[in-house]
Amino acid sequence: MRPLILTLVLGFCLCHAAEAANDVRVYILKHQGAGQLVPRLETLAAQNVKVVGDGNRIVATGPPEALNQLDALITALDTAPMQWRVRVMQEQTRGRSGVVLSGSRNSIGYRLGNLGNVAEQSLLVQDGASGFLAVGRDEPFTRAFVAMVGDTTGLAETVDYRRVQTGFSVSPRQSGDQVELVLVPTLERISGEKAGKKILFHRAATRIRIPPGRWVALGETSKRSGTSGLKLTSWRAGNRDILDRLLVRVDPEP
């Protein structure tokens, strides 16, 4: 790295030896890379300033007044990148409603109930970068098969473990007073029991702009199932509602 910087400095001195009024300055960057800043400095700096860079160093040559302006530009541009705290909430609400007519007591009853589950995950991501977060568990799956031991045939079981996980990948980028998000949430959950157990898989991808500091609903799915039955002394009718919601929130991290 050091020989390359010396080569750059010597090259500047040789190319501009005739320009006695020109200075050569070397800048050590703290937060940004030279590859990120040099193209912007070439556009913003004065025409009589030459800029090259490598790694976290920038070498510039030009009149002292123009380099003083370059000092201010580099100070303004060499800042720590914005970091965002991205929070994703998965919310499921189950509701039941129904009516029961009892012939023995000649009465009518209403039943209402709600059950909610909320899961929240968060991830710290640098502006313009990508991040991925997943949490899960190993779920046992039992499989039955016919086995023969000697002259005896019977049923045997084997247990396999499969990873069930929930997570999301996200890429935030500041856009004015909003944040543009590329978000891909993934939700896996178990349905059924024993031999009928299976993994339900949900995935959604979206690109949105949202204001920081506020929960925004990305989408929701709903399912309704109705049941009715007749017994000797009563009649039942009811509905079961399942509502899944996905919300996201982005906050600047100090």
N, C-alpha and C positions, 0 to 999 in steps of 0.2 A: 504493500500500500504506500509506504513512504517513498520508495524510488519513483513510483508513478507520479506522486505529487511534486517531487523535485523536478521530474521531467517536464511537467506542465508549467511549473514556474520558470524554468530555464527557457522553455519554448516561448513563453510570453516575453521574457526579457530580450531574447534574440529578435523576435518579430517586431518589437517596439523600441529597440535600442535608439533609433533615430528620434523617437518622441520623448525628449527628456522631461517633458512636463507630466508624463503619465506615471501613475503609481501602480504597484502590484499588491493585492491584498488576498490573504487566505482566510476563509471563514470556516469555522467548525460548527456544524449543525447539531442541535440537541434533540430535535423531535422528528424532523422530516429527513428524507434521503435526498442526496444531490440530484438523482434522476428525476425526482418529483418537482424540484424547484427550478432547475436550470431552464426548462422550456418556458416557464412562466416569467423568469427573470429576463430571458432574451426578448420577450415581448414587452415587458414593462420598463426595462432599463433604457438609459439613453443610448443613442445609436453609436456613440464613440466609446462604449463600454463593451468589452469582450468577456464572456463568462464561460467557464468549463467546470466540470465537477466529477467527482468519483467518491463513492461511498458516502461518508458524512462530511466531506470537504468540498468547498467551492473556491476556485481561484478566479479572480477578476482583475482586469487591468483597464485603466482609463484615467482621465483627469481627476484630481482630488475631489472637486466639487461633485462630479458625477458619481464617484464612489461613495461619497457621503450620503447621497440619495439612495444608492444601492444598499448601504448599511441599514437604512430605515426600512427598505423593502424586505430585506432578509429577516430583520427582527419581527416584522409584521406577519410574514409567511411561515416562519419557523416556529409554529405553535403546536402544542399537543393536540392530536386529533380528538374530535368529539367522541364520547362514549355514551351508549344508550343502554338503559335497563329495559329489556323487552319482557313483558309479562303476558302469558297466555292462560286464559281461564276456560276450562271445559265444565259446563254446567248441565246437569240432567235433572229434570223435574218429572215426577210421576204423580198423576192425579187420578182419583177414583170418585165416581159419583153413581148413585143408584137409588132405587126405591124398593121397599119390601112391603108386600101386602100379606098380612098374616090372618088366615081364616079363623084361627082359634081365638085370637084376641080382638079381631075386627079393627085393626089399627094400621096406620100407614107410617113408615119411618124413612127418613132420608139419611144417607151416609155420604159424607164428603171427607176426603183425606188427601194430603199432599206429602210427598217424600222427595227431598232434594239431595243431590250429591254434587259437590264442587271440588274440582282439582285444579290447582294453580301451579304453574312452573314459571321460572324466570331465568334470564340469561343476560350477561353483560357482553355487549358486542360493540366493537369500534365502528365508527361511521365509515360506510363503504365496504366493510369486511363482512364475512359470513360466519355464522356460528350454528352449532347443532347441540341439542340437549335431549337425552332420552333417559327414562327411568322404567324399570320393569322387574319382572320376577320370573322364575322358572316354574312353570305350571305342569303338574303330572298328567299324562294322558295314558289311560289303561286300554290295552288292546288284548282281546281274547282270541285264542287260536286252538286248534285241535292238536293234541300231543299224544304220542304213543310211547308207552314205557313197557317193554316186553310184549306181552299179549294184551295189555290193558290200554284202552283208548279213553281219553278224557279231555276236558277243557283246561287250558292253562292261560295264565295272564302274564303280560309283560308291561312294564311301565316305562314310557318314554317322557322325557322332559323337553318342553318347548318354551322358548323365550316369548313372553307377552310384554309388550312395552308401549309406552305412550311418550310422545315427544314432539319436537318441532325443529325445523331448520329455518333460519331467518337471516335476511340481509337488509339492514337499515341504512338509509342515506338521507341526509338533511336536504330539504328542498324548500327554500324560503322559510316561512314560519311553520311548515309542516314537515313530516317525516314520511318518506316513501319506503314502504315495506314490501319485500318479496318474502312471503310466508308460506311454508308447507307444513301444516300440522298433521300428525299421524296418531290415530287412536286405535288400540287393539283391546278387546275385552272378551271375557269368557262367557259363553252361553251354553246352557244345558249342564248335565251331570253325567258322570261315569262314561258309559260307552257313547252317549249322545253329546258329549262335550265337544265344543268347537270354538274356534277363534273368529270373532267378527272383526273385520278390518275396515277402517274408514280413513280416507286421505283426501285433503283438499289443498289446492294451490291457488294463491291469489296475489295480486300486486295492487296495493292501495296506498293512498295518501291519507294520513290521519294527523290530527293535532296532538302534540304531546300533552301528557297529564290527564288523559280522559279515556275511559273504557269505550271501545267501539265494538259492536257486534258484527262479526264477519258473516255469520250465516246460522241457520238453524234448521233442524229436521223435526217433524212431528209424526206421531203414529197413534192411531186410535183403534181400539178393538172393542167391540160390543159383545155382551153376553146376555143370554136370557135362559131361564129354566123354570120348570113347573114341577112342584112337589104336591103331595097330597093336601098339605095345609097352607102352602104359601106359594107366591109367584115372585120371582126376582128378575130384575132387569138392571143392567149397569153398563157403564163405560169406563175404559181405562185409557188414559192419555199419557204419552211419553214425549217429552220435549227435550231435545238436545240443542244446546247453544254453545257457540264458540266466540269468545271475546278476546280482544287484544288491547294492550296499553303500552305506551312507550314514554319513558321519563329520562331526561338528561341526567347523567351521572356526574356529580361534581368531581 
